[in-house]
Amino acid sequence: MAAWSRTSDVLLQQEIENGRLLVEKAKLGDTDGVTYLLQQGVLVNAETYNMSLFYKLENYWTPLHFAASRGFTDIVRLLIEFGGYVACL
């Protein structure tokens, strides 16, 4: 059971890091980087990364929030196409 636990910890850390990278690429307006990560299966809303920061689910900013707040419309469209969560506040 310990080997499975280590494997799941590694996978969790990879998911957190991938989410962090997606958030950073969205903040910077890196369309190619966002596209690549999404095509690799990175979670579009970066939930695991945000939860690792101890945010409550309804209070964190997704990559879509960052892209929209900075006017990166190509990235906004891309994130929505990949299922990015759009909510009206």
C-alpha positions as CSV (number, residue, x, y, z in Angstrom):
1,M,0.0,0.0,0.0
2,A,2.9,2.4,0.6
3,A,4.0,2.2,-3.0
4,W,0.5,3.2,-4.2
5,S,0.5,6.1,-1.8
6,R,3.8,7.4,-3.1
7,T,2.6,7.0,-6.6
8,S,-0.6,8.9,-5.9
9,D,1.4,11.6,-4.1
10,V,3.6,12.0,-7.1
11,L,0.6,12.2,-9.4
12,L,-1.0,14.8,-7.1
13,Q,2.1,16.9,-7.1
14,Q,2.3,16.7,-10.9
15,E,-1.4,17.8,-11.2
16,I,-0.7,20.7,-8.8
17,E,2.4,21.8,-10.8
18,N,0.5,21.5,-14.1
19,G,-2.3,23.7,-12.7
20,R,0.3,26.2,-11.5
21,L,1.8,26.3,-15.0
22,L,-1.5,26.8,-16.6
23,V,-2.4,29.7,-14.3
24,E,1.0,31.3,-15.0
25,K,0.7,30.9,-18.8
26,A,-2.8,32.4,-18.7
27,K,-1.5,35.3,-16.6
28,L,1.3,36.0,-19.1
29,G,-0.9,35.7,-22.1
30,D,1.1,32.7,-23.4
31,T,-1.4,31.2,-25.9
32,D,0.9,28.6,-27.1
33,G,1.8,27.5,-23.6
34,V,-1.9,27.3,-22.6
35,T,-2.8,25.4,-25.7
36,Y,0.0,22.9,-25.1
37,L,-1.0,22.3,-21.5
38,L,-4.6,21.9,-22.3
39,Q,-3.8,19.4,-25.1
40,Q,-1.8,17.4,-22.6
41,G,-4.8,17.1,-20.4
42,V,-4.1,19.6,-17.7
43,L,-7.3,20.5,-15.8
44,V,-8.7,23.6,-17.4
45,N,-9.9,25.1,-14.1
46,A,-6.7,24.2,-12.2
47,E,-8.8,22.9,-9.3
48,T,-6.1,20.8,-7.6
49,Y,-3.6,23.7,-7.8
50,N,-6.1,26.1,-6.3
51,M,-7.2,23.7,-3.6
52,S,-3.5,23.2,-2.7
53,L,-3.4,26.9,-1.9
54,F,-6.2,26.4,0.7
55,Y,-8.8,28.5,-1.2
56,K,-12.4,27.5,-1.0
57,L,-13.7,26.2,-4.3
58,E,-15.9,29.3,-4.9
59,N,-13.2,31.8,-4.0
60,Y,-10.2,31.1,-6.2
61,W,-9.3,32.5,-9.6
62,T,-9.1,30.0,-12.5
63,P,-6.9,30.5,-15.5
64,L,-10.0,31.9,-17.2
65,H,-10.3,34.6,-14.6
66,F,-6.7,35.7,-15.0
67,A,-6.9,35.7,-18.8
68,A,-10.1,37.7,-18.8
69,S,-8.8,40.2,-16.3
70,R,-5.8,40.9,-18.5
71,G,-7.7,41.1,-21.7
72,F,-6.3,37.9,-23.3
73,T,-9.3,37.1,-25.4
74,D,-7.7,34.3,-27.4
75,I,-6.9,32.5,-24.2
76,V,-10.3,33.2,-22.8
77,R,-11.9,31.6,-25.9
78,L,-9.5,28.6,-25.8
79,L,-10.2,28.0,-22.1
80,I,-13.9,28.1,-22.7
81,E,-13.6,25.7,-25.6
82,F,-11.8,23.3,-23.3
83,G,-14.6,23.5,-20.8
84,G,-13.4,26.3,-18.6
85,Y,-16.0,27.2,-15.9
86,V,-17.8,30.4,-16.7
87,A,-19.9,31.9,-13.8
88,C,-21.8,35.1,-13.4
89,L,-21.1,36.7,-10.0
